[in-house]
Amino acid sequence: MKKILKVLIIFTLLFSFSVNAKEKVTLYFFHGDGCPHCAEEQTDLIDDLKKDSSINVEEIEVWHDSENKNLLDKVISTYGTRSGVPYNVIGDTTIIGYSESNGEKIKRAIEYYKTHEYTDEIKKIKNGETVQINDQFSKEEEKTDQEQTIDVPIIGKVNLKNISIMSAAVLIGLVDGFNPCAMWVLLFLITTLISLKDKKRLLLLGSIFLLTSGFVYFLIMFSWLNIVVSVSTSIIFRYLIGVFAIGAGIYNLYNFLKGLKSDDGCEVVDKKKRKDIFKKIKKFTHEKSLLLAILGIMLLAVSVNIVELLCSAGLPLIFSELLLINNVTGVKAIGYDLIYILFFMLDDFIVFIIALKTLDVVGISTKFNKYSHLIGGLIMLLIGILLLVNPGALMFNL
C-alpha cells in the first residue's frame, strides 16, 4: 500500500511539474542599452513580469553585443517584421516598440500562450531549426479590432483605438495647408486661367496642379517616414527632431507676431522670385500646345511644393515621428499620410471648386495664414518639448 501511495505522490508531482512547464511562457525582450522606450518597458513591465514564477523573461541587449544583434537579425528575417527595439517575442507573436497599449498586448499574449499551443520559436532559431510562424494570437486580436471599427463617410472604416492619431493627422494637415506659399501661386494660376475664359482649360490645368501638388507632398512625407523609421533606434535623432520642433515653433510664433503688423504673405519667396513665377505661369497657361502647358504646370507644382516644405517648417517630419512613437508603420502609416494630405489640400480644393463654379477668385484671407502660424507654432512647440521631456505622452493609442 505504501509503495502504491509513493507512486501516486511521484506521479502527482510529475504531472504538476509538466503542467507548470507547459504554462511557463518565455518573453524574449530584445533591447538596446540607452534606448528610452526600452528603459520605459523595463520599468513599467519587465521588472514586474520577472516576479511572476509562471513567466520566463530573457533580456537580450543588441546594441553593444554583436552576437545578440545577429540573433535579432535572424529573428526579424524569420518573422518578416521591421527592425527596431524594444522587440518582444512570445511564441509566434512579435510586438515591436513600447507604449501602454503594447504593454497590455504583451500581457494578453502571455496569458494566451499559457492556455494555447506554445512553441519557443527563438530556441529553434538559436539551434538552426526550421521555423514556421502561425501567429494565431494576432489573428484573434485582429478580429477584436474589427469589432471596434466604425464606418466614417468618405474616409471609410476607422479603428477607435487609432482615433487620436487620426485627429492629429487632420489637425496638423489642416494647419500645414493654411500657409501662403502655395495659395498665392494657386490664386494667380486660377486668375490667369479665368482671364482666358476657357473653363475646360481651367478645369484641366487646375486639377493637374492640385493633383501633382498632392502627389509631390505625399512623396515628401513618405520620404520623411522612411528616414524616421531607418533611424528609429537613435535617441539622438529623436532629440534633434524635438529641438527642431521647438525652433520651428518659436519661428512660427515670431511670424504670427510679425504678421499682425503686415500682410506680406509668403516670406520664403521674395517679390523678385514671385514675379519670375508669375511670368512662368502666364507662359504655361498661354502655351498653345496643351501637352507643354500640362508639363509646365506639373513642373511648377513640384517647385512650389518644395518651397512650401520650407514654409511649413517641418510639420510632415514631426507627424512622421508621431507615427513612429505610436508604432504606426507600413500600410497604416501611408493611410494616415493620405488623410494628412487630404486635409492639407482641403483649402486649395475649396478655392478651386468655387472658382470653377463662379469663374471668380475667392482667396483665403491672410488672417487664416497668420493664425495658422500661431496654431502651428504652438503645436510644434508642445510636441518638441514632449519629445525631449516625456515622449510617452505622445503615444495616442488607447
KOLKE-146440 format. One line per field, with one value per residue (C-alpha): x, z, y. Coordinates in pm, 1 decimal, decimal comma, padded with zeros to 6 digits. Each point is the difference from the previous one (the first is absolute). Layout:
N
c1: [X_...]
c3: [Z_...]
c2: [Y_...]
//
This chain:
398
c1: [00000,0_00286,2_00164,5_-00322,1_-00032,0_00359,0_-00064,4_-00312,2_00187,5_00285,1_-00248,8_-00187,8_00321,8_00111,9_-00340,0_00000,8_00350,7_-00100,4_-00302,9_00213,0_00263,7_-00264,6_-00135,1_00347,0_00007,3_00321,2_00005,1_00308,8_00071,9_00246,9_00112,5_00271,8_00199,9_-00088,4_-00331,3_-00267,7_-00290,7_00190,9_00067,3_-00367,8_-00107,6_00259,0_-00142,5_-00370,7_-00022,5_00308,4_00090,8_-00352,7_-00013,9_00327,1_-00172,0_-00257,1_00121,4_-00214,1_00185,3_00358,1_00149,2_00317,9_00158,4_00222,4_00202,6_00068,9_00167,2_00328,2_00006,3_00064,5_-00106,8_-00334,8_-00036,7_00050,6_-00265,6_-00244,9_00072,3_-00084,0_-00319,9_-00105,7_00068,6_-00195,5_-00301,8_00006,5_-00038,0_00165,1_00304,0_00014,1_00015,6_-00155,2_-00079,2_-00214,3_-00060,1_-00243,8_-00040,0_-00117,8_-00078,1_00221,2_-00076,8_00234,1_00040,6_-00150,2_-00304,9_-00269,5_-00211,7_00295,7_00064,4_-00358,3_00037,3_00311,4_-00192,1_-00289,6_00240,3_00159,6_-00339,6_-00105,8_00303,5_-00052,7_-00319,1_00072,1_00260,3_00339,2_00330,1_00322,1_00089,4_00308,9_00152,3_-00053,9_00163,0_00299,3_00034,0_-00023,2_-00330,6_-00267,2_-00268,1_-00352,7_-00188,4_-00373,1_-00090,3_-00347,5_00001,1_00037,2_-00274,7_-00236,2_00108,2_-00085,6_-00348,5_-00038,3_00124,4_-00256,2_-00272,7_00127,4_-00021,2_-00259,4_-00089,4_00075,6_-00138,2_00269,1_00283,6_-00144,1_00069,2_00171,0_00138,9_-00097,3_00343,5_00158,4_-00242,8_00257,1_00258,9_-00263,1_-00083,5_00368,0_00008,3_-00306,4_00113,7_00364,5_-00099,7_-00244,4_00253,1_00267,4_-00240,1_-00080,1_00325,5_00043,3_00282,3_-00215,7_-00325,9_00123,9_00131,5_-00334,2_-00191,5_00212,5_-00026,8_-00379,4_-00013,1_00208,7_-00208,9_-00327,4_00126,3_00023,3_-00373,3_00061,2_-00172,8_00122,2_00361,6_-00053,5_-00137,1_00279,6_00302,6_-00133,5_-00070,4_00346,2_00159,8_-00189,8_00051,3_00370,3_00034,8_-00169,7_00214,1_00325,5_-00091,2_-00083,3_00347,1_00153,1_-00192,6_00075,6_00370,2_-00012,9_-00170,7_00266,9_00276,9_-00159,9_-00054,5_00357,7_00142,6_-00276,1_00247,1_00196,9_-00093,8_00216,7_-00223,4_-00310,2_00171,4_00095,6_-00362,6_-00107,7_00246,9_-00101,7_-00370,1_00062,5_00203,1_-00265,3_-00273,4_00176,2_00060,0_-00370,7_-00105,4_00242,2_-00158,7_-00344,8_00101,2_00175,5_-00305,0_-00223,7_00165,1_00013,2_-00156,7_00311,2_-00127,0_00271,3_00337,4_00200,6_-00036,8_00096,9_-00173,4_00255,3_-00044,5_-00376,5_00015,1_00205,0_-00259,3_-00281,2_00173,8_00032,4_-00368,0_-00104,1_00232,5_-00130,2_-00369,2_00023,6_00198,3_-00177,9_00120,1_-00215,2_00268,3_00263,7_-00246,7_-00064,9_00372,0_00064,6_-00275,0_00129,9_00352,2_-00142,2_-00186,6_00316,3_00207,3_-00273,5_-00038,9_00372,7_-00024,0_-00312,9_00188,7_00234,8_-00298,1_-00174,8_00314,5_00005,1_-00351,4_00014,7_00321,5_-00156,8_-00311,4_00221,7_00164,8_-00344,6_-00088,8_00320,4_-00048,2_-00343,1_00150,2_-00198,4_00198,7_-00051,7_-00342,1_-00164,8_00257,4_-00060,6_-00373,7_00050,0_00231,9_-00278,0_-00249,6_00254,1_00036,1_-00377,8_-00043,7_00321,3_-00149,4_-00352,9_00024,1_00149,4_-00283,4_-00263,4_00147,8_00031,1_-00356,9_-00143,3_00204,4_-00133,7_-00358,8_00013,9_00295,8_00118,4_00289,5_-00090,1_00322,0_00078,6_00040,7_00350,8_-00153,5_-00023,0_00368,6_00089,6_-00197,2_00139,5_00341,6_-00139,1_-00166,5_00286,0_00256,6_-00176,8_-00040,7_00366,8_00117,7_-00208,9_00105,4_00365,7_-00003,8_-00174,4_00249,5_00281,8_-00165,1_-00281,2_-00039,4_-00240,6_-00261,7_-00004,9_-00105,6_-00361,6_-00121,3_-00275,4]
c3: [00000,0_00087,1_-00334,7_-00182,8_00201,0_-00086,4_-00367,8_00011,2_00173,4_-00253,2_-00289,4_00142,2_00035,9_-00351,2_-00140,2_00190,3_-00127,3_-00358,5_00025,8_00141,4_-00267,5_-00269,0_00143,8_00028,2_-00278,9_-00104,7_-00092,2_-00200,9_00062,4_-00261,4_00111,9_-00042,1_00282,6_-00021,3_-00181,6_00184,8_-00106,3_00116,8_00336,5_00028,0_-00073,0_00249,1_00277,7_-00082,9_-00103,6_00000,6_00367,2_00102,1_-00240,0_00141,6_00338,5_-00151,9_00041,6_-00293,2_-00244,8_-00119,1_-00116,4_-00206,7_-00039,0_-00309,2_-00054,1_-00372,8_-00034,3_00162,5_-00058,7_-00358,3_00067,6_00138,1_-00291,5_-00245,6_00183,8_-00025,4_-00373,8_-00043,6_00202,0_-00207,4_-00320,8_00124,3_00121,3_-00295,3_00210,9_00010,5_00218,2_00313,8_00375,4_00234,1_-00192,2_00194,6_-00098,4_00163,0_-00194,3_-00349,6_00096,8_-00037,4_00156,7_-00110,5_00193,5_00335,1_00102,6_00259,8_-00259,3_-00104,0_00363,4_00033,2_-00323,9_00134,9_00313,1_-00210,0_-00219,9_00306,7_00141,5_-00342,3_-00030,9_00352,3_-00116,3_-00369,7_-00195,7_00072,0_-00180,3_00091,3_-00351,3_00109,1_00146,0_-00337,4_-00181,6_00235,4_-00079,3_-00373,9_-00032,1_-00258,5_00139,0_-00133,9_00137,6_00062,7_00218,7_00109,4_00287,4_-00235,2_-00224,1_00296,5_00097,2_-00350,9_00037,1_00320,7_-00176,9_-00275,6_00262,3_00110,3_-00343,4_-00123,9_-00349,8_-00064,0_-00319,5_-00269,2_00227,4_00050,5_00289,2_00302,5_00297,2_00322,8_00141,6_-00259,4_00020,6_00171,7_-00272,4_-00261,1_00191,7_-00011,4_-00375,6_-00056,4_00225,9_-00109,7_-00365,9_00018,4_00170,1_-00253,6_-00286,1_00112,3_-00096,8_-00270,1_-00199,5_-00225,4_00028,6_-00177,9_-00287,0_-00031,6_00011,8_-00271,0_-00210,7_00028,8_-00076,5_-00313,3_-00117,6_00064,9_-00215,6_-00290,6_00042,9_-00064,1_00270,4_-00133,0_00003,6_00351,5_00115,8_-00161,7_00093,9_00345,5_00077,6_-00122,4_00220,6_00308,6_-00065,7_-00069,5_00315,3_00205,9_-00152,3_00054,3_00360,3_00051,5_-00129,1_00239,2_00296,7_-00106,7_-00014,3_00345,4_00136,9_-00145,3_00141,4_00344,6_-00005,1_-00116,5_00299,9_00241,0_00249,7_00028,5_00304,3_-00141,1_-00307,9_00219,0_00198,2_-00325,0_-00117,6_00339,9_-00017,5_-00362,3_00094,3_00282,6_-00233,7_-00273,1_00253,7_00126,9_-00360,8_-00084,0_00309,3_-00103,6_-00347,3_00159,3_00207,5_-00300,7_-00221,3_00233,3_-00139,8_-00369,0_-00269,3_-00175,7_-00070,3_-00078,0_00139,2_-00155,5_-00352,9_-00049,7_-00242,5_-00277,0_00005,3_00005,2_-00316,5_-00166,7_00101,6_-00129,1_-00338,7_-00010,0_00085,6_-00281,4_-00240,8_00092,1_-00001,1_-00334,6_-00158,7_-00319,3_00042,6_00270,8_00072,3_00063,8_00217,4_00208,1_00040,4_00097,5_00263,9_00142,6_00023,7_00168,8_00255,9_00084,6_00055,9_00202,6_00235,6_00066,4_00097,6_00204,8_00194,9_00124,0_00080,9_00204,1_00212,5_00017,4_00112,6_-00217,0_00177,5_00341,5_-00102,7_-00121,7_00342,6_00163,8_-00216,3_00100,8_00371,1_-00028,5_-00188,2_-00314,7_-00307,2_-00337,7_-00165,7_00304,4_00000,4_-00370,4_00073,1_00265,6_-00234,5_-00261,1_00257,7_00091,3_-00367,3_-00054,4_00269,4_-00103,0_-00348,7_00122,7_-00019,7_-00350,4_-00120,6_00147,9_-00174,2_-00327,7_00006,4_00074,9_-00285,4_-00237,0_00102,6_-00005,4_-00231,6_00272,7_00246,3_00363,5_00197,5_00351,5_00219,9_00129,6_00348,7_-00045,0_-00089,7_00306,1_00235,6_-00163,1_00112,6_00352,7_00015,0_-00182,4_00223,3_00318,5_-00127,9_-00099,4_00323,6_00208,7_-00200,4_00012,3_00378,7_00045,2_-00232,8_00226,2_00340,2_-00019,8_-00337,5_00161,3_00009,5_-00381,8_-00006,7_-00106,5_-00028,5_00248,3]
c2: [00000,0_00236,0_-00070,6_00084,1_00322,6_00097,8_-00067,5_00215,9_00283,0_-00017,6_-00013,2_00301,7_00198,9_-00088,2_00091,5_00328,8_00074,0_-00076,9_00231,1_00280,2_-00059,9_00022,3_00326,7_00152,7_00258,3_00172,1_00368,1_00094,7_00367,8_00127,9_00343,3_00260,7_00151,7_00371,0_-00045,4_00209,0_-00221,1_-00308,5_00161,4_00090,1_-00357,5_-00129,9_00218,8_-00025,8_-00364,8_-00224,3_00047,6_-00104,6_-00297,1_-00135,4_-00035,6_-00238,9_-00358,8_-00118,0_00227,7_-00024,3_00330,9_00000,5_00342,1_00024,4_00319,3_00057,3_00341,5_-00096,1_-00376,7_-00112,7_-00360,4_00113,2_00242,9_-00288,6_-00200,1_00290,3_00031,3_-00370,9_00044,4_00302,6_-00193,1_-00303,1_00193,2_00242,7_00313,7_00339,7_00058,8_00210,3_-00032,8_-00083,4_-00319,3_-00247,1_-00362,5_-00242,1_-00324,9_00092,7_00359,6_00307,6_00338,7_00279,3_00322,7_00088,6_00196,1_-00056,2_-00182,4_-00219,4_-00084,2_-00121,9_-00196,1_-00175,3_-00101,2_-00129,6_-00198,6_-00159,0_-00099,5_-00131,0_-00229,0_-00132,1_-00170,7_-00057,7_-00190,8_00150,6_-00043,9_00175,2_00116,0_00195,9_-00314,7_-00167,7_00291,9_-00020,0_-00371,1_00063,4_-00185,1_00082,8_00226,7_00041,7_00298,8_-00024,6_00295,9_-00104,4_00249,2_00300,8_-00138,7_-00010,9_00352,0_00120,4_-00145,3_00200,1_00313,2_-00049,6_00003,2_00343,2_00161,0_00247,1_00113,5_00367,4_00160,3_00055,4_-00118,1_-00350,2_-00238,2_00155,0_-00190,9_00174,3_-00083,2_00226,6_00291,0_00225,8_-00057,6_00084,4_00318,6_00094,0_-00066,6_00220,1_00284,4_00017,7_-00048,6_00291,7_00226,4_-00098,2_00075,3_00353,1_00163,8_00265,3_-00158,0_-00216,8_00192,5_00313,0_-00215,0_-00179,5_00328,9_00159,5_-00315,9_00004,5_00374,8_-00048,1_-00295,1_00186,3_00289,2_-00245,7_-00069,8_-00369,5_-00202,1_-00336,6_00118,9_00137,8_-00336,2_-00201,2_00210,6_00087,8_-00367,8_-00102,2_00266,9_-00123,0_-00373,0_00048,2_00208,9_-00270,8_-00275,8_00190,8_00072,0_-00367,5_-00095,1_00251,7_-00143,5_-00357,6_00088,5_00158,0_-00311,9_-00229,5_00219,3_00000,7_-00379,6_-00066,4_00185,7_-00103,6_-00146,2_00325,0_00208,0_00280,9_00027,6_00031,2_00276,3_00175,3_-00008,9_00133,5_00290,0_00065,1_00002,7_00249,1_00224,3_-00021,8_00072,0_00311,5_00113,5_-00042,7_00194,0_00273,9_00006,5_00024,5_00303,1_00154,3_-00067,7_00202,2_00314,4_-00096,8_-00219,7_-00120,0_-00352,3_-00254,4_00107,0_-00283,5_00139,3_00365,2_00240,2_-00051,3_-00379,2_00046,7_00205,9_-00275,0_-00258,1_00224,4_00019,8_-00380,2_-00044,3_00234,1_-00177,5_-00346,7_00094,5_00181,7_-00283,8_-00110,8_-00355,6_-00158,2_-00261,8_00269,0_00189,8_-00313,5_-00074,4_00362,8_-00004,0_-00328,6_00143,8_00308,4_-00213,8_-00194,7_00315,5_00171,9_-00296,8_-00010,9_00366,6_-00074,8_-00265,7_00274,4_00220,9_-00271,3_-00033,8_-00378,0_-00093,1_-00317,7_-00104,3_00052,4_-00195,4_-00287,8_-00011,0_-00013,0_-00301,7_-00178,2_00072,0_-00161,8_-00299,0_00082,2_-00105,4_-00164,7_00017,9_00161,8_00280,2_00062,1_00015,2_00266,7_00191,7_00000,3_00132,5_00269,2_00099,6_00000,0_00263,8_00174,3_00051,7_00078,5_00381,3_-00019,4_-00225,8_00233,0_00306,1_-00187,9_-00137,5_00345,6_00147,3_-00266,5_00067,9_00380,0_00071,7_00234,6_-00019,7_-00038,8_00014,8_-00108,2_00304,3_00060,7_-00017,4_-00377,0_-00009,2_00202,8_-00219,5_-00312,5_00129,7_00036,9_-00343,9_-00173,9_00169,4_-00107,8_-00358,5_-00029,7_00159,3_-00242,4_-00307,6_00106,6_00037,0_-00336,7_-00173,4_00118,0_-00034,5_-00257,4_-00180,1_-00245,4_00277,5_-00010,7_-00366,7_00048,3_-00360,6_-00073,9]
//
